[in-house]
Every structure is written in C-alpha cells, then in structure tokens.
Amino acid sequence: MIAQLLGGIGLFLLGMLLLTDGLKAAAGEALKRILVRFTGRTATAFFSGLTVTAMVQSSSATTLATIGFVSAGLLTFSQAIGVVIGGSVGTTTTGWIVSILGLKLSVGQIAMPLIGIGALMRLVLKDRPAAAGLALAGFGLIFVGIEILQLGMAGVSAHVEPANFPGATLGGRLLLILIGIALTVVMQSSSAVVATVITAFHAGSINLEQALTLIVGASIGTTVTSALAAIGASVPAKRTALVHILFNTLSAALGFLLLPVYVWLIRRLAAADHEPVGASSLAVFHTAFHLLGAAIVLPTVHRFAGIVTRLLPDRGPAPTRHLDDSLIQVPEVALEALRRALADCAGECTALIRQRIEPAVAPAATQLDDMRRSLRDARTFLARIPAATGAHREGNARLSIVHALDHLDQLTGHLEKPAALTAADAGVTGPAREKLHALVGAAGLILGGGSPLPPVATLEQLARELADLRRTTRHALLEETAGARLAPEEADALLDLVRWMDTVAYHLWRTVHHLQLAAGGKETAAAREYPEPPAA
C-alpha cells in the first residue's frame, strides 16, 4: 500500500516535470512572448500568468520567467505582480485535471497511448517536435500516477477513516493546515498534494472538510519553495517571492474563513440533487479562494507594489543590482538584462563626462569606484552565461556586449585622468567642447529612452567632427608654439585636453553603438571601419 502511494506520487511528479520541461522547450519562445506582450495592463498581466501556468502546469516556471523579465527590464514590478497572481490561479487547474479527467478516464485507453506516442516522438524526432513528444509522455504519466494513487488509496481506506484525522474544531483545522504545508514542503509541489488529497477524498479516506483544509495548507506550503529560492537572490527575485508568499497566504486565509460556509453550501446543493459530493467540488474551492484573493489585490496592485518595495529596498550598485543568477538559465534573457545594465553604466558615464565639461553641473551620484564595481559585476555575470549553441542572434548579442564592456572599461579609465577644463581654454578648445557636449546629450537621450530619440548615426557624425577638430586644433597649437605666441607646456596641456575629449567621445559612441547592436540593430560598413583615436 505504501509502495503504491509512493510510486503514484512519484509518477505524478515525474509526469509534471516532463510536461513542464517539454512544453517550455517546445513553446518556450511563444510563452515568453505571451508574458512580455500581454502584460501592459494589470488584467492582461494576470491572464498571461494564468494562461502560461495552465499550459506548463508549473507556477514555479512562470515565477522564474517573471523574475528574469523584471531583472531584464522587460516587465515592471507592478506588471510582475499581475503575472505572479495569475500563475497562482493557473496552478489550480491541476485539481480540475485530476477530478474531471484523472478519476474518470481509463488509463489503458488514454494514458498508455499518450506515453507510447510521446516516447516515440522523443526518440525519432528532433528539436521542438521531440520536446512536444516529451510533454505528451509526461501528460500521460500524470494519469498513470493518478491511477496508482487510486489503487493505493483504496488500500488506505480499508485501514484509515476520516475519524482518524483531526476533527472540525479550530485546533483540528489548524493541524490539518500544518499537515498540508508539511506535505507540500516534502513533495516540493502543491499540485502533487492536491492530486493526493483529491484521490484520498474520492477513495473515502478523508471527508470533504478535511480535504478542503489540506488544500488550504498546500496553498501556503507552496510559498516555502519561493522563500527558499529567494535566499541570496537579487532584490527583484526576493520581491517576486514575497508577492507570491503574501498573495497565497491571503488567499489561503480567505479560504480558511469561508470553508465552513462552502461546506454547508456544497452539501445543501448535493442533497438537493440527491447526489454525493464529487471530487470536482475540491477543484472549485481551490480556484474560488485564489480568485477571491486576486479580486482583492489586483485593483490595488500599485499600492501593493509600493508596500513590497518599501519592505525590500534596492541595494548594491544601481546598474547591476538586478543581475540575478536565476537569469542564467535563460541565456537570451540574461544577455538582455546585462545589456540594460551596461546601458545604465553608460548613462552614468555621460553624467560624469558632463560634470567634467560643465563645472557648474552638480557632481554625479555614482563615482568611478562604483562604476568599476558595476563593470566587474557585469564581467562576472557574463562569464556565467552559457555560450550560444547555434543561435546566431544570441551569439551576435553576446559579441556586441563584450565590445560594449571593453569600451566602458576604456571610458572609465580615461575618466580617471583629470581633464582641467577652464574658461581660459574656451578660445582653443571651445568648438571641441561644444561637439562633446552635443554628443553626450544625444547619448544620454538614446540610453535613457528620451524624446526626441536621436539616431546612433548622430553620435558617429559628432565623433568624426570632433576627430577632425582634434587634428586641426593640433596643427593650430603647433603653429602658435612655433611662433612663440604659446608656451610649449601650455600647448601640450591643451593638446592633451583635446585628445581626451576626442577619446572619450569615441568610446562613448562605440559603447552606445554596440549596445544598440546587442538589441538587434545593424552595423554600417563606415562605422565598422572607423579607426580608434590616439591615446589621450
């Protein structure tokens, strides 16, 4: 009996894993597009999370993807809340599958053919069709697991009766909730606990109220996994996990309070129809209290996001604090997160450059030591991202990010060198300073998504003009020195200053250029062949 129960739970979990992994591999890009595209409003974010979770039968997969998209800047935290809540509601579909299909369909007629066809597809086909076969076999294994669970529960019902479990007192219900939490922590799947509870109720081992209370406990227990996953993670990951914990706890509390009313109502309806209470009533209750929680939280999602943000404020260097190890499992998302972090670094470099060429501007908040730390974190994160396996687009993005990192390193090094721009230099270096000022302003708009958004070609043109000014200014300064109208030391200082402006402009332009390439832009032949200026 125990062996059958363990085997049934194991097969159910194995089927869930195969279904989740197969669907993520077969339709991963489509699922990501759903999450990113249909999350503009709270309602669409909710339905995106619900749809994706119902498809892959894993709220953990949806939550992990959501954490990645928030870290990459593809979703705001408020949008992520809608997706996480939708995922919590979507995971309740497992109860419907078990109660409507799993307890009524014949395993021999349905599950075995699915497993056979799916396994054959996985062996014979490749890529997405093979992944679809894996998902199909996993779907069939779920029903095999339910069938074996039923056989095991039939043996349990001969030795265990509802009277052996805690009664309908407050203490008994709380104890059952603790049992539901413990089972979820042990199985690492609330879906497996719900399937076990529904099967036990169907076999008569537990009564309706006990089954519903265990399901409430499973809803709380699934948050333990999120809490453990958030230990040592980035702030966005912790915030997303906290949203999951708070929402599921609120929904479970609502379910606990409404449980007596629901039991009374469902028994009255069953008595009126002269039918026993069916297992589907458990699925109805599971979905209902999650929907009730969503109805309370979603209208106040921005206030809810503010509370969570205050509880978990941002820490660490601003540009790279969202680079979380969980993103590495999805390389394209990790690269996009890194690209955006480097764009933030470049944006802070523009503030430092502006401080140098405009002494009246207030000092930048982030100093060079923070910039070096951010770039070091970025290099470490890039080294952990798996290399592309035949994905041309991803390989190009990675190469462009490497180029951008190199130019940012060079730019930070040149910013460490003092550039004494004074009013006395305006006559000689004024035109170059104006070009650099225009380039920094345009780069800031591009990096910050400002309006109107200048094309990257504007930066290239300004960099070329600044290079021409460096050459003409050098010739003019040498003539001034030869005519004894300018001291050699002063001429050298002014030459170094113009070279510094030319070099800084070049590396800033190339940084923005490569970041745009990493986002899917195209490189012109002229930009590719542009030479690097002499060292400042």
Secondary structure as the mmCIF struct_conf table of DSSP 4:
data_model
#
loop_
_struct_conf.conf_type_id
_struct_conf.id
_struct_conf.beg_label_comp_id
_struct_conf.beg_label_asym_id
_struct_conf.beg_label_seq_id
_struct_conf.end_label_comp_id
_struct_conf.end_label_asym_id
_struct_conf.end_label_seq_id
HELX_RH_AL_P HELX_RH_AL_P1 ILE A 2 ARG A 37
TURN_TY1_P TURN_TY1_P1 PHE A 38 PHE A 38
BEND BEND1 GLY A 40 ARG A 41
HELX_RH_AL_P HELX_RH_AL_P2 THR A 42 VAL A 56
TURN_TY1_P TURN_TY1_P2 GLN A 57 GLN A 57
HELX_RH_AL_P HELX_RH_AL_P3 SER A 59 SER A 71
TURN_TY1_P TURN_TY1_P3 ALA A 72 GLY A 73
BEND BEND2 LEU A 74 LEU A 75
HELX_RH_AL_P HELX_RH_AL_P4 PHE A 77 GLY A 90
TURN_TY1_P TURN_TY1_P4 THR A 91 THR A 92
HELX_RH_AL_P HELX_RH_AL_P5 THR A 93 TRP A 96
HELX_RH_PI_P HELX_RH_PI_P1 ILE A 97 GLY A 102
TURN_TY1_P TURN_TY1_P5 LEU A 103 LYS A 104
BEND BEND3 LEU A 105 LEU A 105
HELX_RH_PI_P HELX_RH_PI_P2 VAL A 107 ALA A 111
HELX_RH_AL_P HELX_RH_AL_P6 MET A 112 VAL A 124
HELX_RH_AL_P HELX_RH_AL_P7 ASP A 127 HIS A 159
HELX_RH_3T_P HELX_RH_3T_P1 PRO A 162 ASN A 164
BEND BEND4 PHE A 165 PHE A 165
BEND BEND5 ALA A 168 THR A 169
HELX_RH_AL_P HELX_RH_AL_P8 LEU A 170 MET A 187
TURN_TY1_P TURN_TY1_P6 GLN A 188 GLN A 188
HELX_RH_AL_P HELX_RH_AL_P9 SER A 190 ALA A 203
TURN_TY1_P TURN_TY1_P7 GLY A 204 GLY A 204
BEND BEND6 SER A 205 ILE A 206
HELX_RH_AL_P HELX_RH_AL_P10 LEU A 208 ALA A 230
TURN_TY1_P TURN_TY1_P8 ILE A 231 GLY A 232
HELX_RH_AL_P HELX_RH_AL_P11 VAL A 235 ASP A 273
TURN_TY1_P TURN_TY1_P9 HIS A 274 HIS A 274
HELX_LH_PP_P HELX_LH_PP_P1 PRO A 276 GLY A 278
TURN_TY1_P TURN_TY1_P10 ALA A 279 ALA A 279
HELX_RH_AL_P HELX_RH_AL_P12 SER A 280 VAL A 297
HELX_RH_3T_P HELX_RH_3T_P2 LEU A 298 THR A 300
HELX_RH_AL_P HELX_RH_AL_P13 VAL A 301 LEU A 311
BEND BEND7 LEU A 312 LEU A 312
BEND BEND8 GLY A 316 GLY A 316
TURN_TY1_P TURN_TY1_P11 ALA A 318 HIS A 322
HELX_RH_3T_P HELX_RH_3T_P3 ASP A 325 GLN A 329
BEND BEND9 VAL A 330 VAL A 330
HELX_RH_AL_P HELX_RH_AL_P14 PRO A 331 ILE A 357
TURN_TY1_P TURN_TY1_P12 PRO A 359 ALA A 360
BEND BEND10 VAL A 361 VAL A 361
HELX_LH_PP_P HELX_LH_PP_P2 ALA A 362 ALA A 364
BEND BEND11 ALA A 365 THR A 366
HELX_RH_AL_P HELX_RH_AL_P15 LEU A 368 ARG A 384
BEND BEND12 ILE A 385 ILE A 385
HELX_LH_PP_P HELX_LH_PP_P3 PRO A 386 ALA A 388
BEND BEND13 THR A 389 GLY A 390
HELX_RH_AL_P HELX_RH_AL_P16 HIS A 392 GLU A 416
BEND BEND14 LYS A 417 LYS A 417
HELX_RH_3T_P HELX_RH_3T_P4 ALA A 423 ASP A 425
HELX_RH_AL_P HELX_RH_AL_P17 ALA A 426 GLY A 448
TURN_TY1_P TURN_TY1_P13 GLY A 449 GLY A 449
BEND BEND15 SER A 451 PRO A 452
HELX_RH_AL_P HELX_RH_AL_P18 VAL A 456 ALA A 482
TURN_TY1_P TURN_TY1_P14 GLY A 483 ALA A 484
BEND BEND16 ARG A 485 LEU A 486
HELX_RH_AL_P HELX_RH_AL_P19 PRO A 488 ALA A 518
TURN_TY1_P TURN_TY1_P15 ALA A 519 GLY A 520
HELX_RH_AL_P HELX_RH_AL_P20 ALA A 525 ARG A 528
TURN_TY1_P TURN_TY1_P16 GLU A 529 GLU A 529
HELX_LH_PP_P HELX_LH_PP_P4 TYR A 530 ALA A 535
#
